[in-house]
């Protein structure tokens, strides 16, 4: 296990619970895994898939999620394929043939695929070692993102009675966990619950007034870094993108009003760092593995605490500090009320009202925001002060004074071009500016990513680049000690990255 962990994933040690979960899977036992976004859920089925004889089937709800994980595994030297609606008929047949010959260790499939005629027959031709259900909360009507297609997965137990099942999710209350076990008919499953605490994330709530000024001031901390801003509607999304572009920011939109091709292109630009700000409705982000998002802003009130936790969880997946900001207004509550009142099902209405009330409690909170979030997921947080929320530490006031001047100037002269390094972004300053070497390594990473056609973080994460800049590895042995560097990446990238380090 340890050898494969380093060889394919570049890590020297497991995160909490990963080793215990993998050992249970290797024994052929069912399990349920609750782990926060960025906690390392995927490794819990990817590593045993490599070790086990046969192929692992991974059920995943979004094409973008599959592609992200498949690309990352390819980069790490793992033979993997996917089957979904984005592939042509010939491409799907090719994946099936490679699976039948034993070439593939993992196949990602969409839940809808189980309803396709002939797919079950294909599965019966394979030696399936493990079935992993990712985003397993989607199978429960009590979850925040119930998907009817997931109910087709109930047949897996009867069709593959001796194959171990692992169900994974980042957000599930006790009721949802019980429903997952019931719906999938798991046999004596062990439930692994990692801490929901994300200590690298900070939480704050701001009044929703003159939000553009506030956002511009907040972005002063995020030069060229990845940011997600969630909005209530398509209209809000497009308006904010337009405003940010006026001030020179590289921003794109993601919502259901765009064509699938437009959504795909904008998402690719964000993942590949061609734009660094994604303004989106909640349609964006589920399962996105981009680890270096430094800021998540909720421009509007989320409809549930589960959704809010999952969306903020897209920040700081690499373990480095990241910021979560919510703009709070009762006007947004009334927008949600309109949709809730138009729900045809009274039971669904009751659930939605309850979930929204919990969000309002979070916004009006006097105590620790982290403690509230963890308590919601049945975790007792014993610290009296988390040190990273606006209720435990007095936040530095936003400096929007210069923003007023720039907005006025822009109104008088709309053709004037402004850059996000402009003087008005003088609010909060970072204590730790990235080193010159880090920037050189970052530039090299971008070049290699463009050459190979993959997102930059799949070459190396920011954490790895920071360690390179700090420890200056100049030999293969030293380079292997960097977090996220395995033998495959040493062979592929070690020489050129160490060359930059030596010349520096």
Steps between C-alpha positions, in 0.01 A plus 500: 500500500774742599702428185201559269405813694841653425545360149167610353386783727827642633402494869710361782216443745126452508251759620276412797283189442629434145713202601221340708246545218732352238580201722127427539442529125788259434325252733196515271274677752238771438551845648363854507751786497421852616793725437505876439574638154876488457534233769619230261187292428607402147818331621286265711383321185776590252784343696327165570386496135867497397579222750201271434476242223233617255335832420332756727176667388460857628156661477534876472224756433673758282699477180735775620574304819582185306725677253684677780575180689579297188749762377665510843531121515650490150757757611579275797556196277172314566309330215145635516201568274156661510161436344249783473292698251794718393659204317413376154372147447842390368680655797272313742562171318873565523480548879291182529752297301791630708308406813427147375869439424595603853686813391299736723508507880220756544194596292296812585133483398199730537202367703272529193716241325345217704168559323660465153416177320793260491711672767425236762605229253830684451559512876441125521796443265738669747670389818377781726708533816324803653206733437539858629202737523632855511279790616285231665270757666334532157321169565309641798188715477615655828825615340543849357561376146270201446524349151242243384758325278687400814203282601596264213804407708276300737539208259878481548479287814280235338697502174842483670436337839864419579658825379585751775328841482644825629271805523669839535374852570615828649159607631256268676301538818421189707166459321672510159764250614230257608323544166822429305544169685134408446480594130824322403421199723851509643598191702617576854674816380752680713432874499815713498437860604795734466491836669302755299733771627702675231749690719660679204171672407386830651130594510342844502159658431466854364188713450381490140527863400718655230636151441705592193714734709541235767590232245758727335658566840500127587660414166796720591622197696473267202731616222481233227370243748196281440166634626141367481208740547154341535194702394126438527402541134635505146431874486707568815779281363527678166479846662785426741719351225444813292590727793816306584615504139461879493766517770739269321428176682511168316151371578260254337139388555346159560123447510223297340422775247826438317534224243677181615793599278524848658488351852767248407727765349469733801561217742809392306631858505457512877656160565794584272554846659413692184245685712532513877147604605196282436165667566234232510167370616509185712503300175878540512757321705371165615799269511744752350841391625680832448703517824621861495176701535593767755163675533133403480244781514126445536350810341156364592348293779544123446189285536647250748788461743602178321528688171688786664745262667563313176545822299737660753681165506624569147743749656838390629488134401881505505499576873633854458307797650180602319215740568121454493278811489119513508304817417186484718165661423138418580411607147662175382280305741192636327638384163532146639152525653351557154646173368407311816139620486475372143611147588214254426602255775421611857760266650768652274379847600541417868852366444600810301366739765688314774825508303466872422431580866829336595681727251333805657617383843855481366479854359364649822735303724665662801726205579776314312402427140726193483335353810155553341600324175656204679205467737270485197684185391481351850860582590581658835762774468648554845722803434372825650657708223567364149723797412375504140149641489364852537331409829821374663741758355415858413550526123702778342246753364477507122661811353260612226589868517700502177243282327246785515740729314574244230133418448423870462791547257388201299145636476632828363741328260368149420769432236779530755684170545579389853717215619433292820829628633352843493545734792146455634577139598698605804283335767666207670856403417649153517769425756658227292565610146602212270871471437663569164591130469141399569385725214763347266384149594140606452580629152678174410201304630270699272725433199504126569124494556439672167739261327322195639148645484423452871421742786814642669416349840523152347869564438564614859281669759588836658606313814767312303626821336523674838703207635731510197557872551570442868712181501671543158524130399787444256524119486238235411502375859434850635232565235312185603470640851276782372129457582315365195809374313497132411729299273289573189516878553868485591572331165273734304569837662790471744778600264346824374375617838834430670671687217296815587585453867873465429513802270311706759 
